[in-house]
Amino acid sequence: MGNLKVGFLLLHPFSESMASGVRTIELAKALSTMDVETKIFTPYEKTQIKEGVEIINVPTVFSTFGVESHFYHASRRIYYSRALQKLVIKISKQLARGRIKVSSKLQSILKESDLDILQAEQDNAAMMLLSARLELDIPIVLDLHGIWPEELLAAAAITEGSGEWNELQATTNHIVENVDLTVCLSDAMREYVLSHYNVDSRKVAVVPPGGRIFCDEYSERGLPWKIVYAGIVSYRKHVDLFVRSMPHVKEKMPNVEFGITKKGDLLKQVQDMAKALGLEPNYFWFHNLEETLRFLSSCHIGVLPTTNDESARISMPSKLFDYLSVGLPVVANDVGGWTDIIKKNNLGRISKDEPLDFASCILELLSNPEELIECGTNGIQIIKNTYNWSKSAETLFSCYKALA
């Protein structure tokens, strides 16, 4: 099928939501090699060509005054605010059911693009597209990066079984029922969708994250040992587990350096914790994936601490695949779901949710250079053969063909 035109609606800045931004761009890039014309529509980026993909700015009142970044951060605080959940849920319910009309400018831009398929990146974008559906009359795909009620439950913004919980589940069910296809990150997420929402299994697909093939083979890395956490420092990432494990690692192996991303809502708390423990991790930030991968390729172990809840279990952290693509063995605490990939493919170590055991897993790998190399090599191979954006895009393209 030639000349299929697909638009992605992304309501996050690339620099603030790394996983969502990278997933959208990488899928769009890979699809463009399959006779698919891809465009990303977003209010947070300027119109440009980025990594071969056309980015189209959707003007808003906030961009008119140059305050779109402030609006994004304010909207995140509202989204996770326990006190404001009733308001958030009420607005979301009205928007998803078309009772609040979306920007006429967005509708105009989408209509002018003459698309065959529209893909909403997350449920917030899906609500806007459902509201505009009568004007567009093309298939809508929902790309789920997480389950909204479970994310808010993990952030303690709502409680399970409450009125807010039930309203959110009803709104999410309405979205999933009314899109033409729901794309999930993992088998566990697909199982959740099918068991919680009224949707035909034929309308739910799995398109996992992937890695960019960065290293052809494992390369030796010089000392000192470098242990790194390269994800966003947010409520769901449990970076405190990594920080609290650091003194135990240092005690056994002084010649080690720790790195933590200098980005995220809980960064200040993590920095204060490290300082109280007498630690001085290296806080870093790179503005593009290429620089990040280059830095990671000089490290020895990548860690992925995460909270042990349903939201974490059914997700697939994109940083896992960044680690694997540069041959980084992975240490994570066991939450099931995606952590089983590490166990089954000998990609690193899985620990208990406890600092001493997390440290022991790091030390086991550092004390065994041959296994460090074996795990790193296995990571590179699994990116080449299984978890890469080209394979993910092939799966998505098959779904598009069925819709179009």
N, C-alpha and C positions, 0 to 999 in steps of 0.2 A: 504494500500500500504506500504510494508516494504522496508527498506533500501534505501529510497530516499536520494540522496546526494545533498545538497544545499550549495553553496558558496556565501559569502557576500564580496563584495569589498568595503572597507571603506578607504577613503583618508583623514582622520582626526585623530590626536592623541586622545586617550581616555581622556587625561587630559586637552585638550584644547577645545574640542567640546563635552561638557557633554551630551547634549540631543542626539546627533547622536550616541555617543559611547554607552550610556545606552540603547537606542532603539535597536541598533544592537545586543548587548550582550543579552539583555532580550528576544528578539524574538528568537535568536539562542538557548538560554537555554530552553525556553518553547517548541520550535519545537523538541528539542532532546528527549522530553518525548513522542513524537508522531511517533516514528519510522523514524525520520529524522536525518541523519548524517549531522551536520552543521560545517562549517569551516569559519573563518573570515580571509580574506587576507588584509594585510595593510603594507605599508612601514614604519609606525611609531612605531610599537611595536615589541618586540622580539618574536620569536617562543616560545609558552608556552601554558599551559592549564590555562585559566582564568575563574573562576566560572563554571568549567565543560565544557567550550567551547574551541575548539582548535583554537588558534591564529597562523597564519602562516605569517612570515615576508617575504615581497617582497623586496629584496635588490635593492638599487638604488645607483647612484654615490654619493649622499649626505650622505647615511648611511655608505658608505665606509670610508668617512672622518669624520663621527660623527657629521655632521652639519644638520641633517634632521629637527631638531627643528627650527633652524635659517631659513631653506628653507621654512618651513610651515608659519612662521610669515611673511617672505618676500612675499610669494605668496598671503597671505591675504591682505597685503597692496596694492599689485598690483591689486588684484581682486576688491577692493573697491576704487581704484584710478580713479578719473574722467579723469585725464590727459592721463591715459594709457588704457582707455576703448577700443579704436579702435584696439589696439594691442591684447588685451585679446579676443575681439570678433572675430578678424580674425583667431587667433590660434584655438579658440574653434570651429569655423565653419569648419576649415580644419580637425580637429581631429574627430568631430562628423561624418563627411562624409568619414572617412577612408583615407584621403590624408596625414595624419601624422601617421606613424606606432607607436604603443605602444611598450614598452619594450619587447624584445624577452624573457627575463627572466620571466616576468609576464605571458606571453603566455605559456611558458614551465611549470611553476608551476601549472597553471590552468588546462592544459591538463593532467598532471601527476595525478591530483586529481580525475580525472574520474567523474566529476560532472554531475548531471542530470539537474540542474537549476543554473543559476548565478543571483544573486541579486545585483544591483548597488545601493549603498547608496548615493543618490543625483545624480544630472545631470552630475557632473564632472566625477564620476565613470562610469556612463552610456556611456559617450562619449568614454572612453577607451575601454569598452567592445564591443561597436558597431564597433570600429576600428578593434578589434580582432575577430570579429564574424565568419569570413570565416574559421578561424583556429579552432574554438571551436564547432560551429554547435550545440548549445543547446539553449533552451529558455532563454531569458534575461528579468528580472523583474527590473523595475525602482521604487525604493522606494523614493518618493519625500518628503523631509523634508521642502521644501519651493519652491516658484516659483521664479526662478532666476531673470527675468526682474523686478519683483515687489520688490525683496529684494534690488536690486541696485537702483531702483527708491526711495525706502524709505531711502536709505543711501545717496541720492543726488549725486550718481555717474553718473547717466544718467537722462534724462528728458523724460517724456511720449510723444510718438509721434515722437521723434527724429530718426535719421538714426540708431543710436546705439540701441535704443529701438526696432525698427522694425527688425534689424538684430538678436538681441537676441531672439525675439519672433519666428523668422523663424528657428533659430537653435534649440530652445526648441521644436518647432513643429516637426522638423525633428527627434529629439530624441524620442518623444512620439509616433510618427508614426511608428518608426522602432523597438521599443522594443515590446515584446510579451504581457506585462502587465504593467500598471502604477498603483502604489499603492499610495494613498493619505492619509494624516493625518486626514482629516475632510470631511464632506459632502460639506462644502463651497469650499474646495480646489477641490474636484471632479467636482463641478459645474463650477468652473473657467476653469479647464482643458477641459471639454466638450464644453464650450462656446468659448474658445480662440484657440483650436487646432483641427486639423483634425484627430479625433480618434473615433473609434467605442465605444459606451458606455459600451459594453460587455468587453472591454479591460481596463476598469478603475474601480478599487476597492477602498474601504475605509478600512484602518486598523489603528484605532486610537492608540495613545500612551496609556499606561496603568500605573498602579501603582503596586508596590510590596506590598502585604498585610503585613503590618508591625505591626499594632496594632489591636487586636481583638475588643477592645472597647475604648471609650474615657476615658482618665485618667486625673485627676486633676493636674494642674501645679501650682507650688508655685510662689509667688511674688518675685521680681518685675515683672510687665508685660513685656513681650518680643514680640516685633513686628519685623518681619524678612523678608528681601528680599534675596532669596537663588538662584537666577538665575545669569547668566553671565551679567556683567555690559557692555552692548554693545549698539550700536546706536539705536537699535529697542526697547529697553526695557524701556525707559522713566523713569529711576531711579530718575531723577531730580524731578519728580512729588512727589515721596515718600519723598525725602530729604526736599523739600519745604513745605511739610505737617507737618514735625516733630515739628517745633516751635508751631504750633497750637495745636498739641496733648499735648506737654509738658506744655503748658499754663493751660490746663484743668486738666491734670493728670500727675503731676511731677514724680510719681513713675513708670516710664516706661523706658525701654531700647530698643534701635534700633540696628538691625544687618544688614549688607550688605556683600555680597560675595566679597572676596578680589581677584577678577579675572575679566579681561575683558579690552577691548580696551579703554573704557571711564572711567576707575577707577580713574585715576588722576583727571579728571575734576569733578567727583562726590565728591572726597575727598576735593578738593579745595572749592567746593560749600558748603559742610557741615561745613568746617572750617570757611568760611566767615559768616555763620549763627550762629557761636558759638556752633556748635554741635559736639559731639564726638561719632559717632556710633561705634559699635563693628564690625571690619572687620575680617571676618573669611574665612577659606578655609579647606575643607576636601578632601582627595585624593580618597575616595571611597564612594559609595552610602550608604553603611551600616552606616558609621560614620555620614554622612549627615543626614540621617533619624533619627538617635539616638538624634542628636542635635535638629532637628526640633521638635521632640516629647516633648521637654522641653519648647517650645515656645507657645505663645497664639494666634497669628494671623500671617498668611503668606500673603504678598502683591505681586501683579503682575501688576505693572504699565506698560503700553505699548503704543507705538505710535499709533495714530488713522489713519491707512492707510490699503490699501488692503492686503499688505503682512502680517500684524498682524492679520487681520480679518480672513483670510483663514487658518492660522496656528493653531496648538494646542500645547501650551507650556507644555513641559514635567514636568516642576516644579509644575504646577497645581496639577498633580496627586501625586507628592511627598508630597505636603501639605495635600491632602485629605487622603493619606494612613496613616498619623500619627494623624489625627483628628484636623488639623489646619483649622479654618475658614479662608476664603479668602476674601481679599479686592482688587478689580481691577477697573480700569476705563473702562467705557462702550465702546467697539469697535464693538459689535455685534459678530456673529460667536460663538466662544468658550465661550465668557463671558455669553452667554445665558444659558449655563449649570449651572453656579453659581446661576442665578436668578431662573431658573425652579426648581432646586432641593434644594433651601434654604441652600446654602453652604457658605454664607457670605454676603457681600455687594458689590453693583456696584455703582461707583461714577461718577460724571462728571469729565471732564479732567481739574480739577482745585484743587489746593492744599487745600483750606479750606474745600471743599466738601469731598475730599479724607480723610482728617483728621476727619471730622464729621462721616464718615462711620466707621473708626477705633474706635472712641470714643463711638459710638452707641453700638458696640459689647462689648467693655470693660465695659460699664456701665450696661450691661445686662448679667450677668454670665449664666443665664439659657439658653439664646439664643446662647451664646458662646458654651455651651455644646451641644445644639441641632444641630447647624451647624457642629460642629466637628464630632458628631455621624453620621450625614447624609453623611459626607465625607467618613468616614470609610465604611459605608454600600454601597455607590456607587462604591467604589473600589472593594469590595467583589463581588458585583453582576453584575457590568457592565464594568467598565474601569480597567481591569487587564490584564497583559501580556498573561496569559493563553487563555483568550477569544480572544485577538488580534491574537495570534498565530494560534488558531483554524480557524479563518477567512482566514488567510494567507495560511494555510495548504490546505484548500478547493480550493484556487486559484491554488496552486501548482499541486494538483491532476488533475485539469482541463487541465493544461498545459502539464503535463507529460503523 
